[in-house]
């Protein structure tokens, strides 16, 4: 889960060095995929009782927010 979470920020950071919007979208899409991995791992952690329901909902809601932010970045980059 940590590796997937770090991958989100790493892909966004790597995007900043790209000049073309198509490349930017590619890195944002990889970041969005990593958010999906985090969400999947959150379900596994909850089901294995590594997380309480409360902690799961807090973290999952945050991951949904990040997913929406990345979708906004993708849409914005496609308009350029």
Buried (B, 14 or more C-beta within 10 A) or exposed (E): BEEBBEBBEBBBEBBEEBEEBEBBBBBBBBBBBBBEBBBEBBEEBBEEEEBEEEEBEEBBEEBEEBBEBBBEBBEEBEEE
